[in-house]
Amino acid sequence: MPNRSPITAICLGIGLSLAACRAPSPTPEGPSMPWVSIPASDARLQYVGRTYRAGTGVVFSHPGVTVRASFWGDAVRMRLDDAGLGGDVGTNHFDVSLDGAPPTQLAVHPGQGTYPLASGLPVGLHTVELFKRTESLVGASTLVALEVHGELREPPPRTGLRMEFIGDSITCGYGTGVTFMPESSSSKVPTFTSKHQNPRRAYGWLTARHLGAEAVFVCYSGHGVYRNLDLSTSGLIPALYEQAVPDHPAAWDFSSGPPDVIVLNAGTNDTFAGAGTAAFLPDEAAFKAAYRTFLERLRTLHPRAHIICTLGSMTDGFKRREQQGVVTSAHVGDWISALVAERQSQGDARIHRHVMAMQNPFADGVGEDWHPSAATHQKMAEALSRFIQDVVRP
């Protein structure tokens, strides 16, 4: 009778074949676990926010884009190809969270690289979350693959309520990582650095968290509704809204996870543009035409969504000029109110006007380039959350 190992005897005794008996465990453990590379397009990787699939991976650039994955094992890393140029302005930053713990900040370098996200973990089931802090002006990122020391599992469930925040630098969380206390309205404060951009400290993400919602951001610093801060008219917010990734040709698929609530915070750059030029004051007809068309487009794309139009909190939209004793003025905030009332009179009961309080720099400080501080964003979020609970979701 041939010699048999104890495990072989047990397998044959209960009717298992030798092949099944020798098959590897469905849950690998310990040093024998392999490194497994999962392409970025794998359906078990969960994306929140705008992305598109390219030949090399999944491309994204808006702040707040999130990648989540669950895996059994003890380590995880990613392969990323980054288009940022590096330096204080051109370095993309991510938050990395493991198993719901507070995030750690990760700076990535230009070009391709492999980045450890977690190692030396207890062997078991873990969830990793990658959250892009920086916006499109810093550069797009392409996730090539996620690599796990173990095996990938199905992603965690997504939340029910979905919110979309459309806007400019304020919505992007520009400069929220630092606070400066100016002595006067003419005080100089530091300018933009990518490491201090953090949408988790901005009103949109804070509002969504308060309401238990998932947040998607479509925003770009310096861009406006009919004119940008530098008076250019390319890449306006309504045009950016059609794209999966700004400055890339791929169109966004609007059938993918439509929002329940849209917050449109645009018009600040239209207001501020034109300093020292004949175009100092925004043009009422041009602004209203562009904003009206954008609202019509949003309603066509999202017939059931609540649309909240707001502005701020760096300006309420009022701007005046005095030349040779003649005073002229414009008020973008009033124009937005009129456009919302116009749609309401046409029977759109799911559009709302929220008036955002202006920042108080001498009480709450400011972020880089006089943008709202984290304290101001917290106040903005509290007011917007109350508005949504009282008016949008009674």
TORRO-960241 format. One record per residue (C-alpha): residue number from 1; residue in three letters; x, y, z. Coordinates in Angstrom, 2 decimals. Layout:
residues N
{rec NUM,"ALA",{X,Y,Z}}
...
end
This chain:
residues 394
{rec 1,"MET",{0.00,0.00,0.00}}
{rec 2,"PRO",{1.52,3.34,-1.01}}
{rec 3,"ASN",{2.58,5.78,1.66}}
{rec 4,"ARG",{0.22,8.75,1.96}}
{rec 5,"SER",{0.59,11.97,3.87}}
{rec 6,"PRO",{-1.99,12.60,6.60}}
{rec 7,"ILE",{-3.59,15.46,4.60}}
{rec 8,"THR",{-3.88,13.25,1.48}}
{rec 9,"ALA",{-5.48,10.48,3.49}}
{rec 10,"ILE",{-8.01,12.88,4.96}}
{rec 11,"CYS",{-8.89,14.33,1.53}}
{rec 12,"LEU",{-9.40,10.90,-0.04}}
{rec 13,"GLY",{-11.34,9.75,2.97}}
{rec 14,"ILE",{-13.94,12.50,2.52}}
{rec 15,"GLY",{-14.15,12.03,-1.24}}
{rec 16,"LEU",{-11.98,14.93,-2.50}}
{rec 17,"SER",{-9.69,14.47,-5.47}}
{rec 18,"LEU",{-5.96,14.95,-5.09}}
{rec 19,"ALA",{-6.21,18.07,-7.33}}
{rec 20,"ALA",{-8.79,19.65,-5.05}}
{rec 21,"CYS",{-6.84,18.59,-2.02}}
{rec 22,"ARG",{-3.74,20.35,-3.32}}
{rec 23,"ALA",{-5.59,23.51,-4.49}}
{rec 24,"PRO",{-4.42,26.72,-2.79}}
{rec 25,"SER",{-6.45,28.27,-0.02}}
{rec 26,"PRO",{-9.04,30.79,-1.32}}
{rec 27,"THR",{-7.70,33.30,1.21}}
{rec 28,"PRO",{-3.92,33.55,1.03}}
{rec 29,"GLU",{-2.10,34.38,4.21}}
{rec 30,"GLY",{1.38,35.17,5.41}}
{rec 31,"PRO",{4.62,35.53,3.45}}
{rec 32,"SER",{3.38,33.21,0.69}}
{rec 33,"MET",{0.81,35.77,-0.43}}
{rec 34,"PRO",{1.57,37.13,-3.90}}
{rec 35,"TRP",{1.59,40.72,-5.08}}
{rec 36,"VAL",{-1.37,41.05,-7.43}}
{rec 37,"SER",{-1.65,43.93,-9.91}}
{rec 38,"ILE",{-5.20,45.12,-10.61}}
{rec 39,"PRO",{-5.70,47.38,-13.64}}
{rec 40,"ALA",{-7.24,50.75,-12.80}}
{rec 41,"SER",{-10.24,49.89,-14.97}}
{rec 42,"ASP",{-11.16,46.83,-12.87}}
{rec 43,"ALA",{-14.82,47.00,-11.82}}
{rec 44,"ARG",{-13.89,46.19,-8.21}}
{rec 45,"LEU",{-12.20,49.60,-7.90}}
{rec 46,"GLN",{-14.81,52.16,-6.90}}
{rec 47,"TYR",{-14.53,55.72,-8.22}}
{rec 48,"VAL",{-16.34,58.79,-6.94}}
{rec 49,"GLY",{-16.07,61.83,-9.19}}
{rec 50,"ARG",{-15.24,62.41,-12.81}}
{rec 51,"THR",{-12.81,60.10,-14.62}}
{rec 52,"TYR",{-12.28,58.61,-18.03}}
{rec 53,"ARG",{-10.57,55.46,-19.24}}
{rec 54,"ALA",{-7.48,55.89,-21.40}}
{rec 55,"GLY",{-5.20,53.27,-22.84}}
{rec 56,"THR",{-2.82,53.50,-19.90}}
{rec 57,"GLY",{-5.31,53.72,-17.04}}
{rec 58,"VAL",{-8.02,55.88,-15.50}}
{rec 59,"VAL",{-7.51,59.64,-15.79}}
{rec 60,"PHE",{-8.85,62.29,-13.40}}
{rec 61,"SER",{-7.98,65.81,-12.25}}
{rec 62,"HIS",{-10.83,67.39,-10.27}}
{rec 63,"PRO",{-10.31,67.70,-6.51}}
{rec 64,"GLY",{-12.18,65.22,-4.40}}
{rec 65,"VAL",{-11.99,62.37,-6.92}}
{rec 66,"THR",{-11.87,59.26,-4.75}}
{rec 67,"VAL",{-10.75,55.69,-5.42}}
{rec 68,"ARG",{-11.81,52.99,-2.95}}
{rec 69,"ALA",{-10.95,49.32,-2.78}}
{rec 70,"SER",{-11.29,46.41,-0.37}}
{rec 71,"PHE",{-8.63,43.71,-0.20}}
{rec 72,"TRP",{-7.58,40.72,1.86}}
{rec 73,"GLY",{-3.92,40.93,2.70}}
{rec 74,"ASP",{-1.31,42.98,4.52}}
{rec 75,"ALA",{-0.11,45.66,2.06}}
{rec 76,"VAL",{-1.25,47.83,-0.84}}
{rec 77,"ARG",{0.45,50.18,-3.27}}
{rec 78,"MET",{-0.44,52.05,-6.46}}
{rec 79,"ARG",{1.13,52.78,-9.81}}
{rec 80,"LEU",{0.43,56.33,-10.93}}
{rec 81,"ASP",{1.40,58.41,-13.95}}
{rec 82,"ASP",{1.16,62.08,-13.00}}
{rec 83,"ALA",{1.10,65.12,-15.29}}
{rec 84,"GLY",{1.92,67.66,-12.59}}
{rec 85,"LEU",{5.09,69.65,-13.17}}
{rec 86,"GLY",{6.29,69.47,-9.57}}
{rec 87,"GLY",{7.34,72.29,-7.28}}
{rec 88,"ASP",{5.20,74.35,-4.92}}
{rec 89,"VAL",{2.38,74.82,-7.45}}
{rec 90,"GLY",{2.63,71.78,-9.70}}
{rec 91,"THR",{2.74,68.89,-7.23}}
{rec 92,"ASN",{-0.40,66.81,-6.88}}
{rec 93,"HIS",{-1.36,65.74,-3.37}}
{rec 94,"PHE",{-3.60,62.93,-2.18}}
{rec 95,"ASP",{-5.11,61.85,1.10}}
{rec 96,"VAL",{-4.68,58.14,1.84}}
{rec 97,"SER",{-7.03,56.53,4.36}}
{rec 98,"LEU",{-6.94,52.96,5.57}}
{rec 99,"ASP",{-9.87,51.27,7.29}}
{rec 100,"GLY",{-11.52,54.64,7.99}}
{rec 101,"ALA",{-8.56,56.05,9.93}}
{rec 102,"PRO",{-7.61,59.75,9.59}}
{rec 103,"PRO",{-5.86,60.33,6.27}}
{rec 104,"THR",{-2.19,60.87,5.64}}
{rec 105,"GLN",{-1.05,63.25,2.92}}
{rec 106,"LEU",{0.86,61.90,-0.08}}
{rec 107,"ALA",{2.75,64.08,-2.55}}
{rec 108,"VAL",{3.42,62.49,-5.94}}
{rec 109,"HIS",{6.11,63.33,-8.47}}
{rec 110,"PRO",{5.87,63.99,-12.22}}
{rec 111,"GLY",{5.77,60.93,-14.45}}
{rec 112,"GLN",{5.29,57.30,-13.52}}
{rec 113,"GLY",{5.93,55.94,-10.07}}
{rec 114,"THR",{4.91,53.31,-7.55}}
{rec 115,"TYR",{3.69,54.53,-4.16}}
{rec 116,"PRO",{3.22,52.39,-1.02}}
{rec 117,"LEU",{-0.17,53.15,0.53}}
{rec 118,"ALA",{0.00,50.75,3.48}}
{rec 119,"SER",{2.30,47.91,4.59}}
{rec 120,"GLY",{2.84,45.62,7.54}}
{rec 121,"LEU",{-0.89,45.32,8.21}}
{rec 122,"PRO",{-2.46,42.45,10.11}}
{rec 123,"VAL",{-3.48,39.91,7.50}}
{rec 124,"GLY",{-7.19,40.39,6.95}}
{rec 125,"LEU",{-9.84,42.44,5.19}}
{rec 126,"HIS",{-8.93,46.12,4.68}}
{rec 127,"THR",{-10.32,49.12,2.83}}
{rec 128,"VAL",{-8.08,51.74,1.25}}
{rec 129,"GLU",{-9.25,55.15,0.02}}
{rec 130,"LEU",{-7.31,57.53,-2.22}}
{rec 131,"PHE",{-8.65,61.13,-2.28}}
{rec 132,"LYS",{-7.27,63.77,-4.66}}
{rec 133,"ARG",{-6.73,67.06,-2.84}}
{rec 134,"THR",{-5.47,69.16,-5.72}}
{rec 135,"GLU",{-7.33,70.53,-8.73}}
{rec 136,"SER",{-6.95,70.52,-12.49}}
{rec 137,"LEU",{-4.59,73.50,-12.70}}
{rec 138,"VAL",{-2.00,71.37,-10.83}}
{rec 139,"GLY",{-2.26,68.56,-13.38}}
{rec 140,"ALA",{-4.14,65.39,-14.24}}
{rec 141,"SER",{-3.33,62.01,-12.71}}
{rec 142,"THR",{-3.60,58.59,-14.33}}
{rec 143,"LEU",{-4.05,55.61,-12.04}}
{rec 144,"VAL",{-2.37,52.71,-13.85}}
{rec 145,"ALA",{-2.95,49.93,-11.33}}
{rec 146,"LEU",{-3.56,49.09,-7.71}}
{rec 147,"GLU",{-1.30,46.39,-6.33}}
{rec 148,"VAL",{-2.25,44.34,-3.27}}
{rec 149,"HIS",{-0.24,41.83,-1.28}}
{rec 150,"GLY",{-3.09,39.37,-1.13}}
{rec 151,"GLU",{-6.24,39.60,-3.20}}
{rec 152,"LEU",{-8.80,42.23,-4.17}}
{rec 153,"ARG",{-12.38,41.96,-2.92}}
{rec 154,"GLU",{-15.65,43.68,-3.80}}
{rec 155,"PRO",{-15.76,47.42,-3.03}}
{rec 156,"PRO",{-17.58,48.91,-0.03}}
{rec 157,"PRO",{-21.17,50.09,-0.53}}
{rec 158,"ARG",{-21.82,53.67,-1.67}}
{rec 159,"THR",{-23.99,56.18,0.11}}
{rec 160,"GLY",{-27.48,56.99,-1.15}}
{rec 161,"LEU",{-27.68,60.79,-1.51}}
{rec 162,"ARG",{-25.43,62.27,-4.18}}
{rec 163,"MET",{-24.42,65.92,-4.30}}
{rec 164,"GLU",{-22.54,67.80,-7.01}}
{rec 165,"PHE",{-20.70,71.07,-6.39}}
{rec 166,"ILE",{-19.93,73.24,-9.42}}
{rec 167,"GLY",{-17.73,76.30,-9.15}}
{rec 168,"ASP",{-14.32,77.88,-9.01}}
{rec 169,"SER",{-11.43,78.08,-6.54}}
{rec 170,"ILE",{-13.73,78.43,-3.51}}
{rec 171,"THR",{-15.43,75.13,-4.31}}
{rec 172,"CYS",{-12.01,73.56,-5.01}}
{rec 173,"GLY",{-10.81,74.32,-1.46}}
{rec 174,"TYR",{-8.10,76.75,-2.57}}
{rec 175,"GLY",{-5.75,77.66,0.28}}
{rec 176,"THR",{-7.78,76.01,3.05}}
{rec 177,"GLY",{-4.75,74.31,4.60}}
{rec 178,"VAL",{-3.41,77.53,6.16}}
{rec 179,"THR",{-4.92,80.59,7.83}}
{rec 180,"PHE",{-3.55,84.12,7.92}}
{rec 181,"MET",{-4.86,87.03,10.01}}
{rec 182,"PRO",{-4.57,90.21,7.89}}
{rec 183,"GLU",{-4.04,93.56,9.61}}
{rec 184,"SER",{-5.91,95.52,6.95}}
{rec 185,"SER",{-7.69,95.08,3.63}}
{rec 186,"SER",{-4.42,95.87,1.85}}
{rec 187,"SER",{-2.35,93.28,3.73}}
{rec 188,"LYS",{-0.38,90.85,1.61}}
{rec 189,"VAL",{-0.90,87.13,2.15}}
{rec 190,"PRO",{0.95,84.19,0.58}}
{rec 191,"THR",{-0.10,82.93,-2.83}}
{rec 192,"PHE",{-1.23,79.49,-3.95}}
{rec 193,"THR",{0.69,76.34,-3.08}}
{rec 194,"SER",{-0.76,72.97,-4.01}}
{rec 195,"LYS",{0.03,71.34,-0.64}}
{rec 196,"HIS",{-2.43,73.70,1.07}}
{rec 197,"GLN",{-5.38,72.91,-1.19}}
{rec 198,"ASN",{-7.78,70.67,0.66}}
{rec 199,"PRO",{-11.44,70.21,-0.33}}
{rec 200,"ARG",{-12.03,68.27,2.89}}
{rec 201,"ARG",{-11.85,71.65,4.66}}
{rec 202,"ALA",{-14.12,73.40,2.14}}
{rec 203,"TYR",{-17.85,74.06,2.34}}
{rec 204,"GLY",{-18.88,71.46,-0.24}}
{rec 205,"TRP",{-17.29,68.42,1.35}}
{rec 206,"LEU",{-18.32,69.59,4.83}}
{rec 207,"THR",{-21.94,70.07,3.71}}
{rec 208,"ALA",{-22.07,66.64,2.11}}
{rec 209,"ARG",{-20.59,65.02,5.19}}
{rec 210,"HIS",{-23.16,66.75,7.41}}
{rec 211,"LEU",{-25.98,65.44,5.23}}
{rec 212,"GLY",{-24.51,61.96,4.86}}
{rec 213,"ALA",{-24.08,62.45,1.11}}
{rec 214,"GLU",{-21.47,61.61,-1.49}}
{rec 215,"ALA",{-19.78,64.71,-2.95}}
{rec 216,"VAL",{-18.57,65.25,-6.51}}
{rec 217,"PHE",{-16.70,68.44,-7.48}}
{rec 218,"VAL",{-16.60,70.08,-10.91}}
{rec 219,"CYS",{-14.51,73.20,-10.31}}
{rec 220,"TYR",{-11.55,75.15,-11.64}}
{rec 221,"SER",{-9.80,78.15,-10.10}}
{rec 222,"GLY",{-10.08,81.41,-12.02}}
{rec 223,"HIS",{-12.91,80.28,-14.29}}
{rec 224,"GLY",{-16.26,81.97,-14.64}}
{rec 225,"VAL",{-19.65,81.77,-16.29}}
{rec 226,"TYR",{-19.10,84.17,-19.21}}
{rec 227,"ARG",{-15.55,85.39,-18.55}}
{rec 228,"ASN",{-12.59,84.11,-16.58}}
{rec 229,"LEU",{-10.54,86.05,-14.06}}
{rec 230,"ASP",{-7.94,86.84,-16.74}}
{rec 231,"LEU",{-10.74,88.01,-19.12}}
{rec 232,"SER",{-10.31,84.96,-21.37}}
{rec 233,"THR",{-13.41,83.11,-22.51}}
{rec 234,"SER",{-12.09,79.57,-23.08}}
{rec 235,"GLY",{-12.73,76.83,-20.58}}
{rec 236,"LEU",{-15.71,78.56,-18.99}}
{rec 237,"ILE",{-17.55,76.67,-16.27}}
{rec 238,"PRO",{-20.49,75.63,-18.52}}
{rec 239,"ALA",{-17.99,74.17,-21.02}}
{rec 240,"LEU",{-15.95,72.43,-18.32}}
{rec 241,"TYR",{-19.12,70.81,-17.06}}
{rec 242,"GLU",{-19.42,68.83,-20.28}}
{rec 243,"GLN",{-15.96,67.27,-19.91}}
{rec 244,"ALA",{-14.86,64.27,-17.90}}
{rec 245,"VAL",{-11.50,65.92,-17.23}}
{rec 246,"PRO",{-10.70,69.58,-18.03}}
{rec 247,"ASP",{-8.21,70.10,-20.85}}
{rec 248,"HIS",{-8.92,66.58,-22.14}}
{rec 249,"PRO",{-11.26,65.72,-25.04}}
{rec 250,"ALA",{-13.36,63.01,-23.39}}
{rec 251,"ALA",{-16.98,64.00,-22.74}}
{rec 252,"TRP",{-18.61,63.13,-19.44}}
{rec 253,"ASP",{-21.29,60.42,-19.41}}
{rec 254,"PHE",{-24.18,62.09,-17.60}}
{rec 255,"SER",{-26.02,58.80,-17.14}}
{rec 256,"SER",{-23.34,57.79,-14.63}}
{rec 257,"GLY",{-24.59,58.43,-11.10}}
{rec 258,"PRO",{-26.77,61.54,-11.60}}
{rec 259,"PRO",{-26.81,63.95,-8.63}}
{rec 260,"ASP",{-29.79,64.48,-6.34}}
{rec 261,"VAL",{-28.66,67.98,-5.34}}
{rec 262,"ILE",{-26.53,70.39,-7.39}}
{rec 263,"VAL",{-24.88,73.42,-5.78}}
{rec 264,"LEU",{-23.78,76.02,-8.33}}
{rec 265,"ASN",{-21.37,78.55,-6.80}}
{rec 266,"ALA",{-20.21,80.54,-9.83}}
{rec 267,"GLY",{-19.86,84.22,-10.68}}
{rec 268,"THR",{-17.02,85.27,-8.40}}
{rec 269,"ASN",{-14.48,85.43,-11.23}}
{rec 270,"ASP",{-16.97,87.14,-13.53}}
{rec 271,"THR",{-17.23,89.80,-10.82}}
{rec 272,"PHE",{-13.53,90.20,-10.02}}
{rec 273,"ALA",{-12.26,90.16,-13.62}}
{rec 274,"GLY",{-11.30,93.34,-15.44}}
{rec 275,"ALA",{-9.25,95.20,-12.85}}
{rec 276,"GLY",{-7.63,98.25,-14.45}}
{rec 277,"THR",{-9.44,97.79,-17.78}}
{rec 278,"ALA",{-12.49,99.16,-19.54}}
{rec 279,"ALA",{-14.17,95.81,-18.76}}
{rec 280,"PHE",{-13.94,96.46,-15.00}}
{rec 281,"LEU",{-17.68,95.98,-14.52}}
{rec 282,"PRO",{-19.22,92.65,-15.59}}
{rec 283,"ASP",{-21.68,92.82,-18.47}}
{rec 284,"GLU",{-25.21,92.11,-17.28}}
{rec 285,"ALA",{-26.59,90.87,-20.59}}
{rec 286,"ALA",{-23.62,88.59,-21.25}}
{rec 287,"PHE",{-23.62,87.15,-17.75}}
{rec 288,"LYS",{-27.36,86.54,-17.67}}
{rec 289,"ALA",{-27.36,84.91,-21.11}}
{rec 290,"ALA",{-24.57,82.50,-20.17}}
{rec 291,"TYR",{-25.99,81.71,-16.71}}
{rec 292,"ARG",{-29.52,81.24,-18.07}}
{rec 293,"THR",{-28.29,78.84,-20.75}}
{rec 294,"PHE",{-26.30,76.87,-18.19}}
{rec 295,"LEU",{-29.33,76.51,-15.91}}
{rec 296,"GLU",{-31.35,75.25,-18.86}}
{rec 297,"ARG",{-28.63,72.73,-19.62}}
{rec 298,"LEU",{-28.46,71.53,-16.02}}
{rec 299,"ARG",{-32.22,71.06,-15.94}}
{rec 300,"THR",{-32.19,69.13,-19.21}}
{rec 301,"LEU",{-29.45,66.83,-17.94}}
{rec 302,"HIS",{-30.90,66.44,-14.44}}
{rec 303,"PRO",{-34.69,66.84,-14.56}}
{rec 304,"ARG",{-35.22,65.64,-10.96}}
{rec 305,"ALA",{-32.27,67.27,-9.23}}
{rec 306,"HIS",{-32.58,70.19,-6.85}}
{rec 307,"ILE",{-30.40,73.05,-8.10}}
{rec 308,"ILE",{-29.13,75.55,-5.52}}
{rec 309,"CYS",{-27.62,78.77,-6.89}}
{rec 310,"THR",{-25.28,80.61,-4.55}}
{rec 311,"LEU",{-22.31,82.96,-4.65}}
{rec 312,"GLY",{-19.46,83.52,-2.32}}
{rec 313,"SER",{-18.08,84.08,0.07}}
{rec 314,"MET",{-15.34,86.38,-1.28}}
{rec 315,"THR",{-17.97,88.70,-2.78}}
{rec 316,"ASP",{-21.73,89.10,-2.89}}
{rec 317,"GLY",{-21.40,90.16,-6.52}}
{rec 318,"PHE",{-21.54,93.93,-6.04}}
{rec 319,"LYS",{-18.97,96.07,-7.81}}
{rec 320,"ARG",{-18.88,99.84,-8.36}}
{rec 321,"ARG",{-16.73,102.27,-10.29}}
{rec 322,"GLU",{-16.44,106.04,-10.06}}
{rec 323,"GLN",{-15.01,107.99,-12.98}}
{rec 324,"GLN",{-14.99,111.79,-13.07}}
{rec 325,"GLY",{-17.73,111.91,-10.46}}
{rec 326,"VAL",{-19.96,109.40,-12.26}}
{rec 327,"VAL",{-20.74,106.22,-10.32}}
{rec 328,"THR",{-21.70,103.02,-12.11}}
{rec 329,"SER",{-22.20,99.59,-10.57}}
{rec 330,"ALA",{-23.12,95.98,-11.19}}
{rec 331,"HIS",{-24.44,93.25,-8.91}}
{rec 332,"VAL",{-23.89,89.67,-10.04}}
{rec 333,"GLY",{-25.63,88.36,-6.91}}
{rec 334,"ASP",{-28.82,90.23,-7.79}}
{rec 335,"TRP",{-28.61,88.94,-11.35}}
{rec 336,"ILE",{-28.43,85.35,-10.07}}
{rec 337,"SER",{-31.46,85.97,-7.83}}
{rec 338,"ALA",{-33.41,87.31,-10.82}}
{rec 339,"LEU",{-32.50,84.33,-12.96}}
{rec 340,"VAL",{-33.61,81.87,-10.28}}
{rec 341,"ALA",{-36.89,83.77,-9.86}}
{rec 342,"GLU",{-37.31,83.66,-13.63}}
{rec 343,"ARG",{-37.06,79.88,-13.70}}
{rec 344,"GLN",{-39.34,79.54,-10.71}}
{rec 345,"SER",{-41.97,81.65,-12.48}}
{rec 346,"GLN",{-41.71,79.24,-15.41}}
{rec 347,"GLY",{-42.67,76.36,-13.13}}
{rec 348,"ASP",{-39.30,74.99,-12.01}}
{rec 349,"ALA",{-39.97,74.17,-8.36}}
{rec 350,"ARG",{-36.61,72.47,-7.84}}
{rec 351,"ILE",{-34.39,75.51,-8.22}}
{rec 352,"HIS",{-33.43,77.61,-5.20}}
{rec 353,"ARG",{-31.41,80.72,-4.34}}
{rec 354,"HIS",{-29.12,80.54,-1.33}}
{rec 355,"VAL",{-27.48,83.79,-0.23}}
{rec 356,"MET",{-24.05,83.10,1.20}}
{rec 357,"ALA",{-22.61,85.46,3.83}}
{rec 358,"MET",{-19.39,87.23,2.88}}
{rec 359,"GLN",{-16.22,86.29,4.72}}
{rec 360,"ASN",{-14.93,88.30,7.67}}
{rec 361,"PRO",{-11.13,88.15,7.28}}
{rec 362,"PHE",{-10.41,89.99,10.53}}
{rec 363,"ALA",{-12.46,87.55,12.60}}
{rec 364,"ASP",{-11.91,84.26,10.76}}
{rec 365,"GLY",{-8.70,84.90,8.82}}
{rec 366,"VAL",{-8.10,84.05,5.18}}
{rec 367,"GLY",{-6.42,81.32,3.19}}
{rec 368,"GLU",{-3.92,81.85,0.41}}
{rec 369,"ASP",{-4.65,84.77,-1.95}}
{rec 370,"TRP",{-7.40,86.01,0.39}}
{rec 371,"HIS",{-9.55,82.95,-0.19}}
{rec 372,"PRO",{-11.94,81.79,2.54}}
{rec 373,"SER",{-10.26,80.25,5.56}}
{rec 374,"ALA",{-11.22,76.86,6.93}}
{rec 375,"ALA",{-13.24,78.67,9.63}}
{rec 376,"THR",{-15.16,80.59,6.96}}
{rec 377,"HIS",{-15.80,77.40,5.01}}
{rec 378,"GLN",{-17.17,75.81,8.17}}
{rec 379,"LYS",{-19.65,78.68,8.53}}
{rec 380,"MET",{-20.56,78.40,4.86}}
{rec 381,"ALA",{-21.21,74.69,5.26}}
{rec 382,"GLU",{-23.35,75.15,8.35}}
{rec 383,"ALA",{-25.54,77.75,6.61}}
{rec 384,"LEU",{-25.84,75.71,3.40}}
{rec 385,"SER",{-26.67,72.52,5.32}}
{rec 386,"ARG",{-29.45,74.30,7.19}}
{rec 387,"PHE",{-30.78,75.70,3.93}}
{rec 388,"ILE",{-30.86,72.27,2.31}}
{rec 389,"GLN",{-32.55,70.69,5.30}}
{rec 390,"ASP",{-35.13,73.47,5.64}}
{rec 391,"VAL",{-35.87,74.33,2.01}}
{rec 392,"VAL",{-34.73,71.47,-0.21}}
{rec 393,"ARG",{-35.52,68.51,2.04}}
{rec 394,"PRO",{-38.39,69.64,4.32}}
end
